[in-house]
Amino acid sequence: MKRVAFYTLGCKVNRYDTEAMIAQFEEAGYQIVDFEQQAAIYIINTCTVTKQGASKSRKITRRAKRRNPDALVAVVGCYPQVDPEQVLEIAEVDLVVGTKGRSKILEFVEQAINSKDQLNFVQEMNEGEDFEEAPIQNFTERTRATIKIQEGCNQFCSYCIIPYARGSLRSRELEDVMAEVERLAKHGFKEVVLTGIHLGEYGADKENLDLVKLIKELLPITGLERIRLSSIEGTEVSQELIQLIAEADKLCRHLHLPLQSGSDKILTAMNRPYQVTDFKEMVARIRAQVPEIAITTDVIVGFPGESEADFEETYQLMKKLKFSDAHIFKYSKREGTPAASFEEQVHSKVKKKRSKKLRGLTAELALNYQQQFIDQRLKVLLEESPDYKTGLLTGLTDNYLRVFVDGTDDLAGQLVEVKLKEKEGRLIGSLE
């Protein structure tokens, strides 16, 4: 039996795409092994959002070939889609596939096995294409499943390579999403995470379809306990969606709304579709209807032209909006995007200093948010694998709080109600 190993860099969408590729090989009788083990085939699903992502993709590719010089190494995803020639220059690469065609990865690999030459299956992105269907039959974990419902982006933020790597907006058919969620619920998954490159635009390329309609169709599915949304633009959070979060027990009280900057000047340079006032008003509307909701965010520091005053505006806005958590990214110059040629590039030392300051604020905000729930009873979806540091079962509440529970193994994968306590900065859930 041939052994195949996968390595995934980047976002939740990439992780879904890897699971879909794994399903093809499992069905064909291949043995899936850990990437650190010796395999006959190594498949690296790459990221190219940052220059560092592309660099790491190259390092992982070379590591695979060192582990087994006779192995076939395939590089797939965003990096080869944006720059296939650069990937083909890596001597260790045998097969290149972009963000299109991964539904045929097994076929491409078997062609490459019988070829003495590098094979390049990167296809151009064309307008009006359909969503490439590659359903997943199962996941390696049975607690929650990430479901990709949308592909591509038409927004073209000035710093972002993704529209060039993923193409234009394509939405998955409602019936296909429902069929996959129903199948996973029957296999014991309690939670699904709906994800996409531009999630809030789901259905914009279809007639009479949007994210709210999809969620309403998923809510009655038997066995499904939770629906969680991944990152969504604040401008696309409709009043109907807010009301649904407030009223539907299955829809998690958690929204990840990318802010990126608290400076109107920088937001304009980024080509973001809102200004600071718009963002603040959206957060206020959401919290007015769902007071305990977790609102997490993304922020980029050191974007070209960001002054100390611009950064301070971001810091103060994050403090005022009281995010429950945040991902802080140092701006990475990405060739092929407009921002790469902008003047006033910020020095790396300045970006590092600003990033450290925002990370400190984020830790403070996260602690303040979780302390609101001490002595409350909340439901936690316990994960199958215990926390490796503490040995305790761990899981998430619907509002994205990480909770540790001293329970027996038979509770793994179950939704349990606990009373929250705090110990050494951690939330501890008591089953009593």
C-alpha positions as CSV (number, residue, x, y, z in Angstrom):
1,M,0.0,0.0,0.0
2,K,1.5,3.4,-1.0
3,R,2.0,5.9,1.7
4,V,1.1,9.5,1.2
5,A,1.7,12.5,3.6
6,F,0.1,16.0,3.6
7,Y,1.3,19.3,4.9
8,T,-1.0,22.3,5.1
9,L,0.0,25.9,5.4
10,G,-2.3,28.9,5.8
11,C,-6.0,29.3,6.5
12,K,-9.1,27.2,7.3
13,V,-10.0,27.1,3.6
14,N,-6.6,25.4,2.9
15,R,-7.2,22.9,5.7
16,Y,-10.6,22.0,4.2
17,D,-9.0,21.6,0.7
18,T,-6.4,19.2,2.2
19,E,-9.1,17.1,3.9
20,A,-10.8,16.9,0.5
21,M,-7.6,15.7,-1.1
22,I,-7.0,13.2,1.7
23,A,-10.5,11.7,1.0
24,Q,-9.5,11.0,-2.6
25,F,-6.4,9.0,-1.6
26,E,-8.2,7.1,1.2
27,E,-10.9,6.1,-1.2
28,A,-8.3,4.8,-3.7
29,G,-6.6,2.7,-1.0
30,Y,-3.6,4.8,-0.1
31,Q,-2.3,4.9,3.5
32,I,-2.3,8.4,5.0
33,V,0.8,8.9,7.2
34,D,2.1,11.8,9.3
35,F,4.3,14.2,7.3
36,E,7.2,13.5,9.6
37,Q,7.2,9.8,8.5
38,Q,8.6,8.4,5.3
39,A,6.2,8.3,2.5
40,A,6.1,7.6,-1.3
41,I,4.2,10.8,-1.9
42,Y,4.3,14.2,-0.2
43,I,1.7,16.8,-0.9
44,I,2.3,20.3,0.3
45,N,-0.8,22.6,0.3
46,T,0.8,26.0,0.2
47,C,0.0,29.6,1.3
48,T,1.2,32.7,-0.4
49,V,-0.6,35.5,1.6
50,T,2.8,36.7,2.9
51,K,6.4,36.4,1.5
52,Q,7.2,34.3,4.6
53,G,4.4,31.9,3.6
54,A,6.0,31.3,0.2
55,S,9.4,30.9,1.8
56,K,8.1,28.3,4.2
57,S,6.4,26.4,1.4
58,R,9.8,26.1,-0.3
59,K,11.5,24.9,2.9
60,I,8.8,22.2,3.5
61,T,9.1,21.0,-0.1
62,R,12.9,20.5,0.3
63,R,12.4,18.8,3.7
64,A,10.1,16.2,2.2
65,K,12.7,15.3,-0.5
66,R,15.4,14.9,2.1
67,R,13.2,12.5,4.1
68,N,12.8,10.3,1.0
69,P,14.8,11.2,-2.1
70,D,12.8,8.8,-4.2
71,A,9.4,10.3,-3.1
72,L,7.1,12.2,-5.4
73,V,6.7,15.7,-4.1
74,A,3.6,17.7,-5.2
75,V,3.2,21.4,-4.5
76,V,-0.4,22.6,-4.7
77,G,-2.5,25.6,-3.9
78,C,-2.1,29.4,-3.7
79,Y,1.7,29.6,-4.2
80,P,1.9,27.8,-7.5
81,Q,-1.3,29.5,-8.7
82,V,0.4,32.9,-8.3
83,D,3.9,32.0,-9.4
84,P,4.1,28.5,-11.0
85,E,7.5,29.2,-12.7
86,Q,9.1,30.0,-9.3
87,V,7.8,26.7,-7.9
88,L,9.0,24.8,-10.9
89,E,12.5,26.1,-10.3
90,I,12.6,24.1,-7.1
91,A,14.5,21.0,-8.1
92,E,12.7,18.8,-5.5
93,V,9.3,19.5,-7.0
94,D,7.8,16.8,-9.3
95,L,4.2,18.0,-9.6
96,V,2.6,21.5,-9.5
97,V,-1.1,22.1,-9.1
98,G,-2.8,25.5,-8.4
99,T,-6.0,26.3,-6.6
100,K,-8.0,24.8,-9.5
101,G,-7.9,21.1,-10.2
102,R,-7.4,19.8,-6.7
103,S,-10.4,17.6,-7.2
104,K,-8.3,15.7,-9.7
105,I,-5.1,15.6,-7.5
106,L,-5.1,11.7,-7.4
107,E,-5.2,11.6,-11.2
108,F,-2.4,14.1,-11.5
109,V,-0.2,12.3,-8.9
110,E,-0.6,9.0,-10.7
111,Q,0.4,10.7,-14.0
112,A,3.4,12.2,-12.3
113,I,4.5,8.8,-10.9
114,N,4.8,7.5,-14.4
115,S,6.6,10.6,-15.8
116,K,10.3,11.5,-15.8
117,D,9.6,15.2,-16.1
118,Q,8.1,17.8,-13.8
119,L,4.4,18.2,-14.5
120,N,2.6,21.5,-14.3
121,F,-1.2,21.4,-14.0
122,V,-1.7,25.1,-12.9
123,Q,-4.8,26.5,-14.8
124,E,-5.7,30.1,-15.3
125,M,-8.5,31.6,-13.4
126,N,-11.5,32.6,-15.6
127,E,-14.6,34.7,-14.8
128,G,-17.9,32.9,-14.4
129,E,-16.5,29.5,-13.3
130,D,-18.4,27.3,-10.9
131,F,-17.4,26.2,-7.4
132,E,-15.1,23.2,-7.7
133,E,-16.9,20.5,-5.7
134,A,-14.7,18.2,-3.7
135,P,-16.8,16.9,-0.8
136,I,-15.3,15.4,2.4
137,Q,-16.6,12.1,3.7
138,N,-14.9,12.4,7.1
139,F,-12.5,14.4,9.2
140,T,-9.5,13.3,11.3
141,E,-11.3,14.7,14.3
142,R,-15.0,14.1,15.1
143,T,-15.7,17.2,17.2
144,R,-16.2,19.9,14.6
145,A,-15.9,20.0,10.9
146,T,-14.9,23.0,8.7
147,I,-17.1,23.3,5.6
148,K,-16.0,25.3,2.6
149,I,-19.0,27.0,1.1
150,Q,-17.4,29.7,-1.0
151,E,-14.3,30.3,-3.1
152,G,-12.6,33.4,-4.5
153,C,-12.8,37.2,-3.8
154,N,-13.7,40.3,-5.8
155,Q,-12.6,42.9,-3.2
156,F,-8.9,43.4,-4.1
157,C,-7.5,44.9,-0.9
158,S,-4.3,46.6,-1.9
159,Y,-2.1,44.3,0.3
160,C,-3.8,41.0,-0.6
161,I,-2.7,38.4,-3.2
162,I,-5.7,36.1,-2.6
163,P,-7.9,37.4,-5.4
164,Y,-5.1,36.5,-7.8
165,A,-4.5,33.1,-6.2
166,R,-8.2,32.1,-5.7
167,G,-10.0,33.9,-8.6
168,S,-13.4,35.5,-8.6
169,L,-16.3,34.8,-6.3
170,R,-17.9,31.3,-6.6
171,S,-20.5,29.9,-4.2
172,R,-21.2,26.3,-3.5
173,E,-24.7,25.0,-4.3
174,L,-27.0,25.0,-1.3
175,E,-27.9,21.4,-1.9
176,D,-24.3,20.3,-1.9
177,V,-23.5,22.1,1.4
178,M,-26.6,20.6,3.0
179,A,-25.7,17.1,1.9
180,E,-22.2,17.4,3.3
181,V,-23.4,18.8,6.7
182,E,-26.1,16.1,7.0
183,R,-23.5,13.4,6.2
184,L,-21.1,14.7,8.8
185,A,-23.8,15.1,11.4
186,K,-24.7,11.4,10.9
187,H,-21.0,10.6,11.5
188,G,-21.2,12.3,14.9
189,F,-19.9,15.8,14.3
190,K,-21.7,18.3,16.6
191,E,-20.4,21.5,15.1
192,V,-19.7,22.8,11.6
193,V,-17.7,25.9,10.8
194,L,-18.8,27.6,7.6
195,T,-15.8,29.1,5.9
196,G,-14.7,30.7,2.6
197,I,-12.4,33.2,1.2
198,H,-15.1,35.9,1.3
199,L,-17.8,34.2,3.4
200,G,-20.2,37.1,3.6
201,E,-20.6,37.2,-0.1
202,Y,-21.9,33.6,-0.2
203,G,-24.7,33.4,-2.8
204,A,-23.9,36.7,-4.5
205,D,-23.2,34.9,-7.7
206,K,-26.5,32.9,-7.5
207,E,-30.2,33.8,-7.6
208,N,-32.1,34.0,-4.4
209,L,-29.3,32.7,-2.2
210,D,-27.3,34.2,0.6
211,L,-25.6,33.2,3.9
212,V,-28.7,33.7,6.0
213,K,-30.8,31.5,3.8
214,L,-28.2,28.8,4.0
215,I,-27.9,28.9,7.8
216,K,-31.7,28.7,8.1
217,E,-31.7,25.5,5.9
218,L,-28.9,24.0,8.1
219,L,-30.4,24.7,11.5
220,P,-33.0,21.9,11.5
221,I,-30.4,19.1,10.6
222,T,-30.7,16.3,13.1
223,G,-27.6,15.8,15.2
224,L,-26.1,19.2,14.4
225,E,-25.7,21.2,17.6
226,R,-23.7,24.2,16.5
227,I,-23.1,26.3,13.4
228,R,-20.1,28.7,13.6
229,L,-19.0,31.3,11.1
230,S,-15.4,31.9,10.3
231,S,-14.1,35.4,9.2
232,I,-16.8,37.7,7.8
233,E,-16.6,41.4,6.7
234,G,-18.5,43.7,9.1
235,T,-20.1,45.4,6.1
236,E,-21.7,42.0,5.2
237,V,-23.3,41.3,8.6
238,S,-26.9,42.1,7.9
239,Q,-29.6,42.9,10.4
240,E,-31.2,39.5,9.6
241,L,-28.0,37.7,10.4
242,I,-27.6,39.6,13.8
243,Q,-31.2,38.7,14.6
244,L,-30.6,35.0,13.7
245,I,-27.5,34.9,16.0
246,A,-29.7,36.4,18.8
247,E,-32.5,33.9,18.3
248,A,-31.1,30.6,17.1
249,D,-29.5,28.5,19.8
250,K,-27.5,26.5,17.3
251,L,-25.8,29.6,15.8
252,C,-22.7,30.5,17.8
253,R,-22.4,33.9,19.5
254,H,-19.1,34.6,17.8
255,L,-18.2,36.8,14.9
256,H,-14.7,37.3,13.5
257,L,-14.7,40.8,11.9
258,P,-11.4,41.9,10.3
259,L,-10.6,45.5,11.3
260,Q,-7.1,45.7,9.8
261,S,-6.6,49.3,10.9
262,G,-8.1,52.0,13.2
263,S,-7.0,54.8,10.9
264,D,-9.3,56.0,8.1
265,K,-6.2,57.1,6.1
266,I,-4.7,53.5,6.2
267,L,-8.1,51.9,5.6
268,T,-8.4,53.9,2.4
269,A,-4.9,53.0,1.3
270,M,-5.7,49.3,2.0
271,N,-8.8,49.7,-0.2
272,R,-11.0,48.4,2.6
273,P,-14.8,48.9,2.0
274,Y,-15.5,50.9,5.2
275,Q,-14.2,53.6,7.5
276,V,-13.7,53.6,11.3
277,T,-17.2,55.0,12.0
278,D,-18.9,52.3,9.9
279,F,-17.0,49.6,11.8
280,K,-17.9,51.1,15.3
281,E,-21.5,51.4,14.3
282,M,-21.6,47.8,13.1
283,V,-20.1,46.5,16.4
284,A,-22.6,48.6,18.4
285,R,-25.6,47.2,16.4
286,I,-24.4,43.6,17.0
287,R,-23.8,44.0,20.7
288,A,-27.2,45.8,21.2
289,Q,-28.9,42.6,20.1
290,V,-26.3,40.0,21.3
291,P,-24.6,41.6,24.4
292,E,-22.4,38.6,25.3
293,I,-21.2,37.9,21.8
294,A,-17.5,37.3,21.2
295,I,-16.1,39.7,18.5
296,T,-12.6,38.8,17.4
297,T,-10.6,40.6,14.7
298,D,-7.5,40.8,12.5
299,V,-5.2,43.8,12.6
300,I,-2.2,44.6,10.3
301,V,0.5,46.8,11.8
302,G,3.2,48.6,9.8
303,F,1.2,49.1,6.5
304,P,3.0,51.5,4.2
305,G,2.5,55.0,5.4
306,E,1.3,54.1,8.9
307,S,2.5,56.8,11.2
308,E,2.7,56.7,15.0
309,A,-0.5,58.7,15.1
310,D,-2.2,56.1,12.8
311,F,-1.0,53.3,14.9
312,E,-2.2,55.0,18.1
313,E,-5.7,55.3,16.5
314,T,-5.7,51.6,16.0
315,Y,-4.6,50.9,19.5
316,Q,-7.2,53.2,21.0
317,L,-10.0,51.7,18.8
318,M,-9.1,48.2,19.8
319,K,-9.2,49.2,23.4
320,K,-12.6,50.9,23.0
321,L,-14.2,48.1,21.0
322,K,-13.1,45.5,23.6
323,F,-12.5,42.6,21.2
324,S,-12.5,39.2,22.9
325,D,-9.4,38.3,20.9
326,A,-7.3,39.5,17.9
327,H,-4.8,38.2,15.4
328,I,-2.0,40.7,15.0
329,F,-0.1,40.6,11.7
330,K,3.0,42.6,10.7
331,Y,2.5,43.9,7.2
332,S,4.4,41.7,4.7
333,K,5.3,43.2,1.3
334,R,3.8,40.8,-1.3
335,E,5.0,41.2,-4.9
336,G,2.1,41.4,-7.3
337,T,-0.1,43.5,-5.0
338,P,-0.5,47.3,-5.3
339,A,0.8,47.9,-1.7
340,A,4.2,46.4,-2.6
341,S,5.0,49.5,-4.6
342,F,3.7,52.0,-2.1
343,E,6.2,54.5,-0.7
344,E,6.8,55.0,3.0
345,Q,7.4,51.3,3.8
346,V,7.6,50.9,7.6
347,H,10.9,49.6,9.1
348,S,10.8,46.0,10.4
349,K,11.8,47.2,13.9
350,V,8.9,49.6,14.1
351,K,6.5,46.8,12.9
352,K,7.9,44.5,15.6
353,K,7.5,47.1,18.3
354,R,3.9,47.9,17.3
355,S,3.0,44.3,17.0
356,K,4.2,43.6,20.5
357,K,2.2,46.4,21.9
358,L,-1.0,45.2,20.3
359,R,-0.4,41.6,21.3
360,G,-0.1,42.8,24.9
361,L,-3.4,44.7,24.6
362,T,-5.0,41.7,23.0
363,A,-4.1,39.5,26.0
364,E,-5.6,42.0,28.3
365,L,-8.8,42.3,26.4
366,A,-9.1,38.5,26.1
367,L,-8.8,38.1,29.9
368,N,-11.3,40.9,30.5
369,Y,-13.8,39.2,28.2
370,Q,-13.5,35.7,29.8
371,Q,-13.8,37.1,33.3
372,Q,-17.4,38.2,32.5
373,F,-18.4,34.6,32.5
374,I,-16.9,33.4,35.8
375,D,-19.6,31.5,37.8
376,Q,-21.8,31.3,34.8
377,R,-23.0,28.0,33.3
378,L,-22.1,27.5,29.6
379,K,-22.1,24.6,27.2
380,V,-18.7,23.3,26.1
381,L,-18.1,21.0,23.1
382,L,-15.3,18.8,24.3
383,E,-12.6,17.8,21.8
384,E,-11.5,14.2,21.3
385,S,-7.8,14.7,22.2
386,P,-7.0,16.0,25.7
387,D,-4.8,19.0,26.1
388,Y,-1.2,17.7,25.9
389,K,0.1,20.0,28.7
390,T,-2.6,19.4,31.3
391,G,-4.1,16.1,30.3
392,L,-7.5,17.6,30.8
393,L,-10.3,17.5,28.3
394,T,-10.7,20.9,26.6
395,G,-13.2,22.5,24.3
396,L,-14.9,25.7,23.2
397,T,-18.1,27.5,24.3
398,D,-20.3,28.9,21.6
399,N,-18.8,32.3,22.3
400,Y,-15.3,31.0,21.7
401,L,-13.9,30.6,25.2
402,R,-11.4,27.8,25.7
403,V,-12.4,25.8,28.8
404,F,-10.6,22.9,30.5
405,V,-12.7,20.2,32.1
406,D,-11.6,17.4,34.4
407,G,-13.8,14.7,33.0
408,T,-13.7,11.1,31.9
409,D,-12.8,10.1,28.3
410,D,-16.3,9.1,27.5
411,L,-17.2,12.8,27.5
412,A,-14.9,13.5,24.6
413,G,-16.8,14.8,21.6
414,Q,-19.8,15.6,23.7
415,L,-21.6,18.9,24.4
416,V,-21.6,19.3,28.2
417,E,-22.8,22.1,30.5
418,V,-20.2,23.3,33.0
419,K,-19.9,26.1,35.6
420,L,-16.9,28.3,34.8
421,K,-14.1,29.1,37.3
422,E,-10.7,30.7,36.7
423,K,-7.4,29.3,37.7
424,E,-4.0,30.7,36.7
425,G,-5.6,32.6,33.8
426,R,-7.4,29.5,32.5
427,L,-11.1,28.8,32.5
428,I,-11.9,25.6,34.3
429,G,-15.3,24.0,33.8
430,S,-16.9,22.2,36.7
431,L,-19.4,19.4,35.8
432,E,-21.1,19.7,39.2
